[in-house]
């Protein structure tokens, strides 16, 4: 599948270019490929962090109360221990 791409100019220090070139040579990949992968990973991690922040904010607005959470945690603990091949 052909993906449309837009070329962009990014300014990097000589040290960063040297590190990038070393990694690219070691992995037999292009600079562009490595930069693209790093940027995708960075943006995905940022998106995951935003989801986590929203989940925490939701629980802060409406915290779980009572024994419901304690019973759930106890059952989850028993299930996990039960799955161990002792």
Secondary structure, DSSP 8 states (H G I E B T S, - for coil): -------------HHHHHHHHHHHHHHT--HHHHHHHHHHHHHHHHHHHHHHHHHHHHHHHS---THHHHHHHHHHHHHHHHHS--
